[in-house]
Amino acid sequence: MTDLSDDVLGRARVRDTAELEAYYRRLEDLEAGALWTIANKIEPWYPRPRSRPMLWRYADLRPLVLEALGLVSGDDAGRRVVALYNPDLRDIAATCGLLYTGLQVMAPGESMTAHRHQASALRFVLEGEGAWTIVDGQKLKVGPRDFAITPNWTWHEHGNEGLEAEGAVIWQDGLDIPLVNALDAPFYEVHPDVYQKQDGVTNSSVLTYGAGQLRPVGDTWDKPYSPLTAYPWEPTYEALQNAAKASDGSPYDGIIMEYSNPLTGGSVMPTMSAHMQMLRPGERTMAHRQVGSQIYTAAKGSGHTVIDGVRYDWTEGDIFAIPSWSWHEHANASTSDDACLFSFTDFPVMRSLGFYREEAYADNDGHQAV
């Protein structure tokens, strides 16, 4: 077994002396320092994320999200969102690693103004029937369990065209804002006309690119993100069910499928990927860990996930975070119905930089001790 202590040849193991401490102070006066004093901290043996595993219960958050409707206007807030923070990452508004998520609420008949920003965004609808978004002039209508993307630097605005009796829309936002800010690359603009003009028919990207293996002849799409900007729940769930008929799926994730760019087969955006997975009745997966941050939402059913030896029970609407290189496994609480988990990750970043790796849990038949 590899010795992971720092008192080995090849690691920094200098013992401080009075002479060295005086030397360090002279370096500090010049805004410099001795690398060996921090080398082991900044180059750990394996990932040591600041993020903690977290679970936010929708039943607890929902009343507070709805309360915001009467406290602030959409125009004043820009977006009426309850952000979910990892305790040690509040200073960078991060939920897990360099990913952010929050719950946005819109009242019936409400329309938000248009803007664009360097950060990429995605939406997963939790409740409400009247939700819409316009992305670069293209209007999309989305409902519960639908997934939509807002690629970076695209004009976008949102609203709820539902009737008063149908109630508010609540959807989950996911953004790479902490990543963009960490790279000192943020930009933001308000639309010069405040609101966009709709181009073409509603859901035109779904009508054009939503047939899966079919693509339009003569297509000239050349952007680095998916031309399909909305992924409805019904065909997604049908795809999972069909895949379950043909395959046992992954021992670590059950039946799992990635929302993909229909032209390339790659992730929907350069910095974030999204998945939907199905746990069959009574299914319990084995544990593994991956380099990259993951934020999950219980889309259907109930169950639990074990993260680094701690069990987190979830039910529909709950959101939980799995930090990079954390052991995790999932289980469906029902023996008669399936459960589905939506997730988004920064895996495309990890893969493009050559950082991604994955490891299976070898002990105890692949299951962690809880």
Salt bridges, closest charged atoms under 4 A:
ASP6 OD1 - ARG11 NE 3.00
ASP7 OD1 - ARG15 NH2 3.73
ASP88 OD1 - ARG52 NH2 3.13
ASP91 OD1 - ARG50 NH2 3.48
GLU110 OE2 - ARG80 NH2 2.69
GLU127 OE2 - ARG62 NE 2.63
GLU161 OE1 - LYS139 NZ 3.16
GLU161 OE2 - LYS141 NZ 3.07
ASP173 OD1 - ARG123 NH1 2.81
GLU189 OE1 - ARG116 NH2 3.11
ASP253 OD2 - HIS288 NE2 3.67
ASP253 OD1 - HIS330 NE2 3.81
GLU258 OE1 - HIS275 NE2 3.92
GLU283 OE2 - ARG280 NH2 2.99
ASP313 OD1 - ARG311 NH2 2.85
GLU316 OE1 - ARG145 NH2 3.29
ASP318 OD2 - ARG57 NH1 3.60
GLU329 OE1 - ARG284 NE 3.90
GLU329 OE1 - HIS367 ND1 2.87
ASP337 OD1 - LYS300 NZ 3.22
ASP338 OD1 - LYS300 NZ 2.70
GLU358 OE2 - HIS288 ND1 2.76
GLU359 OE1 - ARG289 NH2 3.14
